[in-house]
């Protein structure tokens, strides 16, 4: 099993920035995909950004050019740098790990973009 703990959420004004962190622990395989998903009130959970163990990344169209996903292998941590935040980015952000049949989720961290 893989345990994920997110941090870094909070309240930010439109146009501001936040950095989310996701620390992974447990049985982490050498080949995996980690990503950030979000769920706004009344909406389905959606993919925001993913990164593979090989370093490939993929972003939702709505965040391209504003969000950057990165990882620190030594710390088993994935980050999501969010810039130029908009009110529509308000959601609970979840970290996800997929590897060799394991699919783990964190408990989520709330991001609120409001003036």
N, CA, C and O atoms as a MOPAC input file, in Angstrom:
PM7 MOZYME 1SCF
protein

 N      0.83100 1    -1.19500 1     0.00000 1
 C      0.00000 1     0.00000 1     0.00000 1
 C      0.86600 1     1.24700 1     0.00000 1
 O      2.00200 1     1.24400 1     0.47500 1
 N      0.29600 1     2.31100 1    -0.54700 1
 C      0.97800 1     3.60200 1    -0.59500 1
 C      0.11200 1     4.62300 1     0.11800 1
 O     -1.08100 1     4.73900 1    -0.16200 1
 N      0.71000 1     5.35800 1     1.03500 1
 C     -0.00700 1     6.40900 1     1.73800 1
 C      0.40900 1     7.77100 1     1.17800 1
 O      1.58300 1     8.01400 1     0.89900 1
 N     -0.57200 1     8.64400 1     1.02300 1
 C     -0.33200 1     9.96900 1     0.44900 1
 C     -0.84700 1    11.03800 1     1.41000 1
 O     -1.95500 1    10.93900 1     1.93800 1
 N     -0.02800 1    12.05100 1     1.62300 1
 C     -0.43300 1    13.16100 1     2.48900 1
 C     -0.21700 1    14.46400 1     1.73400 1
 O      0.90600 1    14.80800 1     1.36300 1
 N     -1.31900 1    15.18500 1     1.51300 1
 C     -1.24200 1    16.46200 1     0.80200 1
 C     -1.10900 1    17.61700 1     1.80000 1
 O     -1.52600 1    17.52100 1     2.95500 1
 N     -0.52500 1    18.68900 1     1.32100 1
 C     -0.44700 1    19.92100 1     2.11100 1
 C     -0.30700 1    21.10700 1     1.16600 1
 O     -0.00300 1    20.94400 1    -0.01600 1
 N     -0.53300 1    22.30500 1     1.70800 1
 C     -0.30300 1    23.50300 1     0.92200 1
 C     -1.54600 1    24.23700 1     0.46400 1
 O     -1.44500 1    25.31000 1    -0.13100 1
 N     -2.71300 1    23.68300 1     0.72800 1
 C     -3.93300 1    24.37200 1     0.32100 1
 C     -4.19600 1    25.59000 1     1.19000 1
 O     -3.51600 1    25.82500 1     2.18900 1
 N     -5.20000 1    26.36000 1     0.78400 1
 C     -5.54500 1    27.54100 1     1.55800 1
 C     -6.35700 1    28.51800 1     0.74800 1
 O     -6.85000 1    28.20400 1    -0.33600 1
 N     -6.48600 1    29.71900 1     1.29900 1
 C     -7.22700 1    30.79400 1     0.64600 1
 C     -6.25200 1    31.72900 1    -0.05300 1
 O     -5.25900 1    32.15400 1     0.53800 1
 N     -6.53400 1    32.04700 1    -1.30200 1
 C     -5.67100 1    32.93400 1    -2.07000 1
 C     -6.54100 1    33.82600 1    -2.94500 1
 O     -7.62700 1    33.42900 1    -3.36800 1
 N     -6.06200 1    35.01500 1    -3.20700 1
 C     -6.80400 1    35.93800 1    -4.06100 1
 C     -6.61100 1    35.58300 1    -5.52900 1
 O     -5.60200 1    34.97700 1    -5.88900 1
 N     -7.55500 1    35.94700 1    -6.37200 1
 C     -7.37700 1    35.72200 1    -7.81600 1
 C     -6.07500 1    36.33300 1    -8.29900 1
 O     -5.71300 1    37.44900 1    -7.92600 1
 N     -5.37700 1    35.57300 1    -9.14000 1
 C     -4.07600 1    36.00600 1    -9.62400 1
 C     -2.91600 1    35.56600 1    -8.76600 1
 O     -1.75900 1    35.71800 1    -9.15800 1
 N     -3.21100 1    35.02000 1    -7.59900 1
 C     -2.17000 1    34.58800 1    -6.68000 1
 C     -1.62900 1    33.20600 1    -6.99900 1
 O     -1.99500 1    32.59000 1    -8.00000 1
 N     -0.74500 1    32.73000 1    -6.12000 1
 C     -0.08200 1    31.44100 1    -6.32800 1
 C     -0.14300 1    30.60500 1    -5.05800 1
 O     -0.21100 1    31.12900 1    -3.94600 1
 N     -0.11500 1    29.30300 1    -5.25200 1
 C      0.00200 1    28.33400 1    -4.17500 1
 C      0.83400 1    27.16700 1    -4.67500 1
 O      0.87800 1    26.89600 1    -5.87500 1
 N      1.49500 1    26.47700 1    -3.75300 1
 C      2.18900 1    25.24300 1    -4.10100 1
 C      1.67400 1    24.13000 1    -3.20100 1
 O      1.73300 1    24.20900 1    -1.97400 1
 N      1.17300 1    23.10000 1    -3.84700 1
 C      0.71200 1    21.91300 1    -3.13600 1
 C      1.83000 1    20.87000 1    -3.11000 1
 O      2.61800 1    20.75500 1    -4.05000 1
 N      1.87900 1    20.11900 1    -2.02000 1
 C      2.84200 1    19.03200 1    -1.89100 1
 C      2.10600 1    17.74000 1    -1.57600 1
 O      1.06900 1    17.74400 1    -0.91400 1
 N      2.65900 1    16.63500 1    -2.06200 1
 C      2.10100 1    15.32300 1    -1.78100 1
 C      3.25600 1    14.39100 1    -1.44100 1
 O      4.07400 1    14.05800 1    -2.29900 1
 N      3.31100 1    13.97900 1    -0.19100 1
 C      4.36300 1    13.07500 1     0.25600 1
 C      3.84200 1    11.64300 1     0.24200 1
 O      2.80500 1    11.34000 1     0.83200 1
 N      4.57500 1    10.77000 1    -0.43800 1
 C      4.18700 1     9.37200 1    -0.55200 1
 C      5.06000 1     8.50200 1     0.34200 1
 O      6.25800 1     8.74500 1     0.48700 1
 N      4.45100 1     7.49400 1     0.93400 1
 C      5.20300 1     6.54100 1     1.74900 1
 C      4.61300 1     5.15700 1     1.55900 1
 O      3.46500 1     5.01000 1     1.14000 1
 N      5.41100 1     4.14400 1     1.87200 1
 C      4.94400 1     2.77300 1     1.72300 1
 C      5.66200 1     2.07300 1     0.58400 1
 O      6.82400 1     2.36200 1     0.29900 1
 N      4.96200 1     1.14900 1    -0.06600 1
 C      5.55700 1     0.32400 1    -1.12100 1
 C      5.44900 1     1.04000 1    -2.46400 1
 O      4.50700 1     0.82500 1    -3.22600 1
 N      6.42600 1     1.88800 1    -2.73500 1
 C      6.43300 1     2.68300 1    -3.96700 1
 C      7.24400 1     1.94500 1    -5.01300 1
 O      8.42700 1     1.67000 1    -4.81400 1
 N      6.60400 1     1.62600 1    -6.12900 1
 C      7.27100 1     0.89900 1    -7.18800 1
 C      8.11700 1     1.84700 1    -8.04200 1
 O      7.93200 1     3.06300 1    -8.01300 1
 N      9.03300 1     1.27300 1    -8.78900 1
 C      9.93100 1     2.10100 1    -9.60100 1
 C      9.20900 1     2.69300 1   -10.80300 1
 O      9.61900 1     3.72700 1   -11.33000 1
 N      8.12800 1     2.03600 1   -11.24100 1
 C      7.35000 1     2.54400 1   -12.37100 1
 C      5.97700 1     2.94200 1   -11.84600 1
 O      5.23300 1     2.10700 1   -11.33100 1
 N      5.64900 1     4.22100 1   -11.97900 1
 C      4.39000 1     4.71000 1   -11.42500 1
 C      3.97000 1     5.98700 1   -12.12000 1
 O      4.72400 1     6.59200 1   -12.88300 1
 N      2.75000 1     6.37400 1   -11.83300 1
 C      2.23100 1     7.67600 1   -12.24200 1
 C      1.65100 1     8.34300 1   -11.01300 1
 O      0.90500 1     7.71700 1   -10.26100 1
 N      1.98000 1     9.58900 1   -10.80300 1
 C      1.36700 1    10.36500 1    -9.72800 1
 C      0.72600 1    11.59900 1   -10.32500 1
 O      1.18400 1    12.13900 1   -11.33100 1
 N     -0.33100 1    12.02600 1    -9.69000 1
 C     -1.03000 1    13.15600 1   -10.26200 1
 C     -1.87000 1    13.90600 1    -9.25800 1
 O     -2.06000 1    13.48300 1    -8.11800 1
 N     -2.35900 1    15.02000 1    -9.71600 1
 C     -3.27400 1    15.85000 1    -8.94200 1
 C     -4.62100 1    15.88300 1    -9.64400 1
 O     -4.71000 1    16.08700 1   -10.85500 1
 N     -5.65400 1    15.67900 1    -8.86100 1
 C     -7.02400 1    15.76100 1    -9.33600 1
 C     -7.74400 1    16.77800 1    -8.46100 1
 O     -7.28500 1    17.10300 1    -7.36600 1
 N     -8.87500 1    17.27700 1    -8.95000 1
 C     -9.62500 1    18.19700 1    -8.12300 1
 C    -11.11900 1    17.96200 1    -8.28600 1
 O    -11.58900 1    17.45800 1    -9.30600 1
 N    -11.84200 1    18.34300 1    -7.25200 1
 C    -13.29100 1    18.21400 1    -7.27800 1
 C    -13.90900 1    19.47400 1    -6.68200 1
 O    -13.73900 1    19.77500 1    -5.50100 1
 N    -14.62100 1    20.19200 1    -7.52300 1
 C    -15.33200 1    21.39100 1    -7.08000 1
 C    -16.71900 1    20.98700 1    -6.59600 1
 O    -17.22000 1    19.92600 1    -6.96900 1
 N    -17.33800 1    21.81700 1    -5.77400 1
 C    -18.67700 1    21.50000 1    -5.25800 1
 C    -19.66400 1    21.23700 1    -6.39800 1
 O    -19.78900 1    22.04700 1    -7.31700 1
 N    -20.35400 1    20.11500 1    -6.33100 1
 C    -21.35300 1    19.78500 1    -7.32300 1
 C    -20.80900 1    19.27200 1    -8.64000 1
 O    -21.56800 1    19.05900 1    -9.58600 1
 N    -19.50000 1    19.07000 1    -8.71300 1
 C    -18.88600 1    18.61200 1    -9.96300 1
 C    -18.14400 1    17.30300 1    -9.74400 1
 O    -17.84000 1    16.92200 1    -8.61400 1
 N    -17.85800 1    16.61900 1   -10.85800 1
 C    -17.09900 1    15.38300 1   -10.77700 1
 C    -15.61100 1    15.67600 1   -10.60200 1
 O    -15.11000 1    16.73900 1   -10.96800 1
 N    -14.93400 1    14.69400 1   -10.02900 1
 C    -13.48800 1    14.82500 1    -9.89700 1
 C    -12.85200 1    14.80400 1   -11.27700 1
 O    -13.24100 1    14.01700 1   -12.13900 1
 N    -11.86000 1    15.68400 1   -11.48100 1
 C    -11.21400 1    15.77600 1   -12.78000 1
 C     -9.69900 1    15.76700 1   -12.61800 1
 O     -9.16500 1    16.17000 1   -11.58500 1
 N     -9.03100 1    15.30600 1   -13.64500 1
 C     -7.57400 1    15.30000 1   -13.64500 1
 C     -7.05000 1    16.69900 1   -13.88100 1
 O     -7.55200 1    17.41500 1   -14.74700 1
 N     -6.05200 1    17.09300 1   -13.12400 1
 C     -5.42000 1    18.40700 1   -13.28500 1
 C     -4.05000 1    18.25500 1   -13.94400 1
 O     -3.76700 1    18.90500 1   -14.95000 1
 N     -3.21000 1    17.40400 1   -13.38300 1
 C     -1.86400 1    17.20300 1   -13.91500 1
 C     -1.33400 1    15.87000 1   -13.42100 1
 O     -1.59000 1    15.47200 1   -12.28400 1
 N     -0.59300 1    15.18000 1   -14.28100 1
 C      0.02300 1    13.91300 1   -13.90800 1
 C      1.47500 1    13.90800 1   -14.33100 1
 O      1.87000 1    14.61000 1   -15.26200 1
 N      2.26900 1    13.10600 1   -13.63300 1
 C      3.67900 1    12.94700 1   -13.96600 1
 C      4.04300 1    11.48100 1   -13.79200 1
 O      3.65300 1    10.84900 1   -12.81100 1
 N      4.79200 1    10.94500 1   -14.74700 1
 C      5.20100 1     9.55200 1   -14.67100 1
 C      6.56400 1     9.45000 1   -14.00100 1
 O      7.25900 1    10.44700 1   -13.80400 1
 N      6.92900 1     8.21400 1   -13.65600 1
 C      8.23500 1     7.99800 1   -13.06300 1
 C      9.34400 1     8.35200 1   -14.04300 1
 O     10.47600 1     8.61400 1   -13.63700 1
 N      9.01900 1     8.35900 1   -15.34300 1
 C      9.99000 1     8.75200 1   -16.34200 1
 C     10.07700 1    10.24900 1   -16.56100 1
 O     10.94300 1    10.72800 1   -17.29300 1
 N      9.16900 1    10.99400 1   -15.91700 1
 C      9.21100 1    12.44500 1   -15.99600 1
 C      8.25200 1    13.07200 1   -16.99500 1
 O      8.19700 1    14.29600 1   -17.11200 1
 N      7.50000 1    12.25700 1   -17.71300 1
 C      6.52100 1    12.80800 1   -18.65000 1
 C      5.36700 1    13.43900 1   -17.88000 1
 O      4.95600 1    12.94800 1   -16.82800 1
 N      4.85800 1    14.53300 1   -18.42500 1
 C      3.77200 1    15.24900 1   -17.75500 1
 C      2.60200 1    15.45600 1   -18.70200 1
 O      2.75200 1    15.45700 1   -19.92400 1
 N      1.44100 1    15.62900 1   -18.10500 1
 C      0.24100 1    15.91900 1   -18.88200 1
 C     -0.64200 1    16.82700 1   -18.05100 1
 O     -0.77100 1    16.64400 1   -16.84100 1
 N     -1.25300 1    17.81200 1   -18.70700 1
 C     -2.06600 1    18.79900 1   -17.99700 1
 C     -3.45900 1    18.92000 1   -18.60800 1
 O     -3.65500 1    18.70800 1   -19.80500 1
 N     -4.40500 1    19.26200 1   -17.76500 1
 C     -5.71900 1    19.62500 1   -18.26400 1
 C     -5.59300 1    20.93500 1   -19.03600 1
 O     -4.77700 1    21.79000 1   -18.69200 1
 N     -6.40100 1    21.08400 1   -20.07400 1
 C     -6.33300 1    22.29900 1   -20.88700 1
 C     -6.57500 1    23.54800 1   -20.03900 1
 O     -6.00400 1    24.60500 1   -20.30600 1
 N     -7.40600 1    23.42400 1   -19.03900 1
 C     -7.79600 1    24.58000 1   -18.22600 1
 C     -6.65300 1    25.11600 1   -17.36300 1
 O     -6.73200 1    26.23900 1   -16.86500 1
 N     -5.58800 1    24.32300 1   -17.17900 1
 C     -4.49300 1    24.77200 1   -16.31100 1
 C     -3.16200 1    24.89900 1   -17.05600 1
 O     -2.16700 1    25.32100 1   -16.46800 1
 N     -3.13400 1    24.54300 1   -18.32500 1
 C     -1.89200 1    24.63500 1   -19.09000 1
 C     -1.36000 1    26.06300 1   -19.08600 1
 O     -2.10400 1    27.02000 1   -19.30000 1
 N     -0.06700 1    26.18700 1   -18.83900 1
 C      0.55900 1    27.49600 1   -18.80000 1
 C      0.47000 1    28.17900 1   -17.44600 1
 O      1.12900 1    29.19400 1   -17.21900 1
 N     -0.34500 1    27.62800 1   -16.53700 1
 C     -0.49100 1    28.22200 1   -15.19800 1
 C     -0.00100 1    27.29200 1   -14.09400 1
 O      0.54900 1    27.75200 1   -13.09400 1
 N     -0.19500 1    25.99700 1   -14.26700 1
 C      0.19100 1    25.01100 1   -13.24500 1
 C      1.39200 1    24.20900 1   -13.73900 1
 O      1.54400 1    23.96100 1   -14.93500 1
 N      2.23200 1    23.81500 1   -12.80000 1
 C      3.38100 1    22.97800 1   -13.11700 1
 C      3.49300 1    21.85600 1   -12.09400 1
 O      3.53300 1    22.10400 1   -10.88900 1
 N      3.54300 1    20.61700 1   -12.58600 1
 C      3.73400 1    19.47200 1   -11.70800 1
 C      5.20200 1    19.07000 1   -11.74500 1
 O      5.83600 1    19.08900 1   -12.80000 1
 N      5.73200 1    18.70600 1   -10.58400 1
 C      7.13000 1    18.28700 1   -10.51700 1
 C      7.27600 1    17.25500 1    -9.39900 1
 O      6.35600 1    17.04100 1    -8.61000 1
 N      8.43100 1    16.62800 1    -9.34600 1
 C      8.63600 1    15.59500 1    -8.32400 1
 C     10.05600 1    15.63500 1    -7.78900 1
 O     10.98800 1    16.07300 1    -8.46500 1
 N     10.19400 1    15.16800 1    -6.56200 1
 C     11.49600 1    15.00400 1    -5.93000 1
 C     11.57500 1    13.53500 1    -5.54200 1
 O     11.00100 1    13.11800 1    -4.53600 1
 N     12.28700 1    12.75600 1    -6.34400 1
 C     12.33800 1    11.31500 1    -6.11900 1
 C     12.96500 1    10.96700 1    -4.77500 1
 O     12.55400 1    10.00300 1    -4.12800 1
 N     13.94500 1    11.73600 1    -4.35700 1
 C     14.62700 1    11.44500 1    -3.10100 1
 C     13.68200 1    11.58100 1    -1.91200 1
 O     13.83500 1    10.90100 1    -0.89700 1
 N     12.70600 1    12.46800 1    -2.05400 1
 C     11.75100 1    12.69600 1    -0.96300 1
 C     10.41000 1    12.00900 1    -1.21100 1
 O      9.50200 1    12.10700 1    -0.38700 1
 N     10.28100 1    11.31100 1    -2.34800 1
 C      8.99900 1    10.69200 1    -2.72800 1
 C      7.86100 1    11.70300 1    -2.63600 1
 O      6.79400 1    11.41400 1    -2.09500 1
 N      8.10600 1    12.86500 1    -3.16300 1
 C      7.14000 1    13.96100 1    -3.06300 1
 C      6.86300 1    14.54100 1    -4.44300 1
 O      7.76300 1    14.70800 1    -5.26500 1
 N      5.58800 1    14.84200 1    -4.66900 1
 C      5.15700 1    15.48200 1    -5.90500 1
 C      4.57700 1    16.85300 1    -5.54400 1
 O      3.90400 1    17.01300 1    -4.52600 1
 N      4.85100 1    17.81800 1    -6.38800 1
 C      4.40800 1    19.18200 1    -6.14300 1
 C      3.49000 1    19.65500 1    -7.27400 1
 O      3.56000 1    19.17100 1    -8.40300 1
 N      2.64600 1    20.59600 1    -6.94000 1
 C      1.84700 1    21.28300 1    -7.95500 1
 C      1.96700 1    22.78100 1    -7.69200 1
 O      1.39500 1    23.30700 1    -6.73800 1
 N      2.71600 1    23.45200 1    -8.55000 1
 C      2.83900 1    24.91000 1    -8.46900 1
 C      1.70000 1    25.52500 1    -9.26000 1
 O      1.56400 1    25.28500 1   -10.46000 1
 N      0.89300 1    26.30900 1    -8.59200 1
 C     -0.28000 1    26.90100 1    -9.21800 1
 C     -0.12500 1    28.41900 1    -9.23600 1
 O     -0.06700 1    29.06200 1    -8.18800 1
 N     -0.06000 1    28.97500 1   -10.42800 1
 C      0.06800 1    30.41800 1   -10.60200 1
 C     -1.16700 1    30.96600 1   -11.30500 1
 O     -1.94900 1    30.21800 1   -11.89300 1
 N     -1.32600 1    32.27000 1   -11.23600 1
 C     -2.44500 1    32.95100 1   -11.89700 1
 C     -3.76600 1    32.26900 1   -11.57200 1
 O     -4.57300 1    31.99500 1   -12.46100 1
 N     -3.97200 1    32.00500 1   -10.31100 1
 C     -5.16100 1    31.27400 1    -9.89200 1
 C     -6.43600 1    32.05600 1   -10.17500 1
 O     -6.47300 1    33.28300 1   -10.08500 1
 N     -7.47900 1    31.30600 1   -10.52000 1
 C     -8.78100 1    31.87500 1   -10.85200 1
 C     -9.83200 1    31.32600 1    -9.88800 1
 O     -9.63300 1    30.25900 1    -9.30600 1
 N    -10.93200 1    32.02800 1    -9.71300 1
 C    -11.98400 1    31.50700 1    -8.83100 1
 C    -12.44100 1    30.10800 1    -9.22700 1
 O    -12.80400 1    29.30600 1    -8.36700 1
 N    -12.42400 1    29.81700 1   -10.51800 1
 C    -12.85700 1    28.49000 1   -10.96500 1
 C    -11.85800 1    27.38800 1   -10.62900 1
 O    -12.14300 1    26.21500 1   -10.86700 1
 N    -10.70900 1    27.73300 1   -10.08700 1
 C     -9.76400 1    26.72500 1    -9.60300 1
 C    -10.12000 1    26.26300 1    -8.18500 1
 O     -9.50800 1    25.33400 1    -7.65900 1
 N    -11.09500 1    26.90400 1    -7.58500 1
 C    -11.51800 1    26.51700 1    -6.23900 1
 C    -12.02800 1    25.08300 1    -6.23700 1
 O    -12.92900 1    24.73200 1    -6.99800 1
 N    -11.44100 1    24.26000 1    -5.37500 1
 C    -11.79800 1    22.84100 1    -5.31300 1
 C    -10.99500 1    22.16900 1    -4.20900 1
 O    -10.07200 1    22.75600 1    -3.64500 1
 N    -11.36100 1    20.93900 1    -3.91500 1
 C    -10.51100 1    20.08300 1    -3.09700 1
 C     -9.56300 1    19.37500 1    -4.05400 1
 O     -9.99700 1    18.74900 1    -5.02100 1
 N     -8.28600 1    19.47500 1    -3.78400 1
 C     -7.26400 1    18.87700 1    -4.63300 1
 C     -6.76400 1    17.58500 1    -3.97900 1
 O     -6.38500 1    17.55700 1    -2.80900 1
 N     -6.78000 1    16.52100 1    -4.78300 1
 C     -6.38200 1    15.20800 1    -4.30800 1
 C     -5.13500 1    14.72800 1    -5.02500 1
 O     -4.97300 1    14.93000 1    -6.22900 1
 N     -4.26900 1    14.09900 1    -4.27500 1
 C     -3.08800 1    13.46000 1    -4.84300 1
 C     -3.41300 1    11.99800 1    -5.12700 1
 O     -4.14300 1    11.36000 1    -4.36900 1
 N     -2.86800 1    11.47400 1    -6.21900 1
 C     -3.11900 1    10.08900 1    -6.61300 1
 C     -1.82900 1     9.40100 1    -7.00700 1
 O     -0.93600 1    10.00300 1    -7.60300 1
 N     -1.75100 1     8.11100 1    -6.65700 1
 C     -0.61200 1     7.27500 1    -7.04200 1
 C     -1.14600 1     6.01700 1    -7.72200 1
 O     -2.05100 1     5.35700 1    -7.21100 1
 N     -0.57100 1     5.69700 1    -8.88400 1
 C     -0.91100 1     4.46200 1    -9.57700 1
 C      0.37500 1     3.72200 1    -9.90600 1
 O      1.28900 1     4.27600 1   -10.51700 1
 N      0.43100 1     2.44700 1    -9.48700 1
 C      1.60000 1     1.64700 1    -9.81200 1
 C      1.35900 1     0.18900 1    -9.54900 1
 O      1.00000 1    -0.18400 1    -8.43200 1
 N      1.55000 1    -0.67100 1   -10.56900 1
 C      1.44000 1    -2.12200 1   -10.44100 1
 C      0.18200 1    -2.55000 1    -9.67600 1
 O      0.26200 1    -3.27600 1    -8.68600 1
 N     -0.96500 1    -2.09300 1   -10.14700 1
 C     -2.22100 1    -2.50200 1    -9.55200 1
 C     -2.62100 1    -1.74700 1    -8.31000 1
 O     -3.70500 1    -1.97200 1    -7.77100 1
 N     -1.78100 1    -0.87000 1    -7.85000 1
 C     -2.09300 1    -0.05000 1    -6.67200 1
 C     -2.63100 1     1.29500 1    -7.13000 1
 O     -2.04300 1     1.94400 1    -7.99500 1
 N     -3.74100 1     1.70800 1    -6.55500 1
 C     -4.34800 1     2.99500 1    -6.87300 1
 C     -4.70800 1     3.66100 1    -5.54500 1
 O     -5.70700 1     3.30900 1    -4.91800 1
 N     -3.89700 1     4.61600 1    -5.12500 1
 C     -4.08600 1     5.24400 1    -3.80800 1
 C     -4.42800 1     6.71200 1    -3.94900 1
 O     -3.98900 1     7.38900 1    -4.87800 1
 N     -5.23400 1     7.19500 1    -2.99100 1
 C     -5.63800 1     8.60300 1    -2.97000 1
 C     -5.31000 1     9.21600 1    -1.61800 1
 O     -5.37400 1     8.55400 1    -0.58200 1
 N     -4.96000 1    10.49000 1    -1.65100 1
 C     -4.83400 1    11.23500 1    -0.41300 1
 C     -6.20400 1    11.71600 1     0.04000 1
 O     -7.20700 1    11.48600 1    -0.63500 1
 N     -6.23900 1    12.38700 1     1.19100 1
 C     -7.51400 1    12.85100 1     1.74300 1
 C     -7.94100 1    14.18700 1     1.16800 1
 O     -9.08300 1    14.60700 1     1.35600 1
 N     -7.03500 1    14.86000 1     0.46800 1
 C     -7.37400 1    16.10500 1    -0.18400 1
 C     -6.99200 1    17.33800 1     0.61700 1
 O     -6.88900 1    17.30500 1     1.84300 1
 N     -6.78500 1    18.42700 1    -0.11300 1
 C     -6.50500 1    19.72000 1     0.51000 1
 C     -7.32000 1    20.77900 1    -0.22800 1
 O     -7.36300 1    20.80000 1    -1.45800 1
 N     -7.96200 1    21.65100 1     0.53700 1
 C     -8.87200 1    22.62600 1    -0.04400 1
 C     -8.12500 1    23.85900 1    -0.54200 1
 O     -7.31800 1    24.45200 1     0.17300 1
 N     -8.41500 1    24.22200 1    -1.77700 1
 C     -7.90000 1    25.46500 1    -2.36700 1
 C     -9.08900 1    26.36800 1    -2.66200 1
 O    -10.00400 1    25.99100 1    -3.39400 1
 N     -9.06400 1    27.56200 1    -2.08600 1
 C    -10.13200 1    28.52700 1    -2.30800 1
 C     -9.53800 1    29.78300 1    -2.91400 1
 O     -8.64100 1    30.40100 1    -2.34000 1
 N    -10.04700 1    30.15400 1    -4.08400 1
 C     -9.57700 1    31.35600 1    -4.76400 1
 C    -10.70200 1    32.38000 1    -4.72400 1
 O    -11.72300 1    32.23000 1    -5.39500 1
 N    -10.49900 1    33.41000 1    -3.93500 1
 C    -11.55900 1    34.38800 1    -3.72100 1
 C    -10.97000 1    35.69800 1    -3.23000 1
 O     -9.95800 1    35.72400 1    -2.53100 1
 N    -11.62700 1    36.78200 1    -3.61200 1
 C    -11.21100 1    38.09400 1    -3.11300 1
 C    -12.00700 1    38.46600 1    -1.87200 1
 O    -11.80000 1    39.53800 1    -1.30400 1

